[in-house]
Amino acid sequence: MKRPVLTLVGLAALMALTACSEKPQTSAGTRRDVAAFEGVTNSFAAPGWKAGDKKAWEQQLKTRAQNGQNEYNRVN
């Protein structure tokens, strides 16, 4: 009677400890010390935008906010 209870307690403790062993989900290769307008390394940049151009970056954000996220402009 005592052995099955101890086995169940041991299994429960083992399952609880396996949840603590999750590996950290850090993104390898991502630099956090560079400003957002400095550039991207993928093809998701807006067409016509050049890396390092802060004015163009700010203008793109304003345009995207006005055209895509402003409900007053979207309602016809």
C-alpha positions as a Markdown table, in Angstrom:
| # | Residue | x | y | z |
|---|---|---|---|---|
| 1 | Met | 0.0 | 0.0 | 0.0 |
| 2 | Lys | 2.8 | 2.4 | 0.9 |
| 3 | Arg | 4.9 | 1.6 | -2.2 |
| 4 | Pro | 2.3 | 2.6 | -4.8 |
| 5 | Val | 1.7 | 5.9 | -3.0 |
| 6 | Leu | 5.5 | 6.6 | -2.9 |
| 7 | Thr | 5.7 | 5.7 | -6.6 |
| 8 | Leu | 2.9 | 8.2 | -7.5 |
| 9 | Val | 4.4 | 10.9 | -5.4 |
| 10 | Gly | 7.8 | 10.3 | -7.0 |
| 11 | Leu | 6.3 | 10.4 | -10.5 |
| 12 | Ala | 4.4 | 13.6 | -9.7 |
| 13 | Ala | 7.7 | 15.2 | -8.4 |
| 14 | Leu | 9.5 | 14.1 | -11.5 |
| 15 | Met | 6.9 | 15.6 | -13.8 |
| 16 | Ala | 7.0 | 18.9 | -11.8 |
| 17 | Leu | 10.7 | 19.1 | -12.1 |
| 18 | Thr | 10.7 | 18.4 | -15.8 |
| 19 | Ala | 8.7 | 21.6 | -16.3 |
| 20 | Cys | 11.5 | 23.5 | -14.7 |
| 21 | Ser | 14.1 | 22.3 | -17.2 |
| 22 | Glu | 12.9 | 24.2 | -20.2 |
| 23 | Lys | 15.6 | 25.7 | -22.2 |
| 24 | Pro | 15.7 | 29.5 | -22.5 |
| 25 | Gln | 14.2 | 30.8 | -25.7 |
| 26 | Thr | 16.7 | 33.4 | -26.7 |
| 27 | Ser | 17.1 | 34.4 | -30.3 |
| 28 | Ala | 20.6 | 33.8 | -31.5 |
| 29 | Gly | 22.0 | 36.4 | -33.8 |
| 30 | Thr | 19.5 | 39.2 | -33.0 |
| 31 | Arg | 21.3 | 42.4 | -32.0 |
| 32 | Arg | 19.5 | 44.5 | -29.5 |
| 33 | Asp | 22.0 | 47.4 | -29.5 |
| 34 | Val | 21.1 | 48.7 | -32.9 |
| 35 | Ala | 18.3 | 51.2 | -33.6 |
| 36 | Ala | 15.3 | 49.9 | -35.6 |
| 37 | Phe | 15.9 | 52.2 | -38.5 |
| 38 | Glu | 19.5 | 51.0 | -38.9 |
| 39 | Gly | 18.5 | 48.0 | -41.0 |
| 40 | Val | 17.1 | 44.6 | -41.4 |
| 41 | Thr | 18.6 | 41.4 | -42.7 |
| 42 | Asn | 15.5 | 40.0 | -44.3 |
| 43 | Ser | 13.1 | 40.7 | -47.2 |
| 44 | Phe | 10.3 | 42.1 | -44.9 |
| 45 | Ala | 11.4 | 45.7 | -45.3 |
| 46 | Ala | 9.1 | 48.1 | -47.2 |
| 47 | Pro | 10.0 | 48.6 | -50.8 |
| 48 | Gly | 12.0 | 51.8 | -51.4 |
| 49 | Trp | 13.2 | 52.1 | -47.8 |
| 50 | Lys | 17.0 | 52.2 | -47.3 |
| 51 | Ala | 18.7 | 51.0 | -44.2 |
| 52 | Gly | 20.0 | 53.7 | -41.9 |
| 53 | Asp | 17.7 | 56.5 | -43.2 |
| 54 | Lys | 15.9 | 57.7 | -40.1 |
| 55 | Lys | 13.7 | 60.2 | -41.8 |
| 56 | Ala | 12.4 | 57.6 | -44.3 |
| 57 | Trp | 11.8 | 55.2 | -41.4 |
| 58 | Glu | 9.7 | 57.8 | -39.6 |
| 59 | Gln | 7.8 | 58.7 | -42.7 |
| 60 | Gln | 7.1 | 55.0 | -43.4 |
| 61 | Leu | 5.7 | 54.6 | -39.9 |
| 62 | Lys | 3.5 | 57.7 | -40.3 |
| 63 | Thr | 2.2 | 56.5 | -43.7 |
| 64 | Arg | 1.5 | 53.0 | -42.4 |
| 65 | Ala | -0.4 | 54.4 | -39.4 |
| 66 | Gln | -2.5 | 56.6 | -41.6 |
| 67 | Asn | -3.3 | 54.2 | -44.4 |
| 68 | Gly | -3.5 | 50.9 | -42.6 |
| 69 | Gln | -4.4 | 51.5 | -39.0 |
| 70 | Asn | -6.6 | 54.6 | -39.0 |
| 71 | Glu | -10.3 | 53.5 | -39.1 |
| 72 | Tyr | -11.5 | 57.0 | -40.1 |
| 73 | Asn | -9.6 | 56.7 | -43.4 |
| 74 | Arg | -10.6 | 53.1 | -44.0 |
| 75 | Val | -14.4 | 53.6 | -43.8 |
| 76 | Asn | -15.9 | 54.6 | -47.1 |
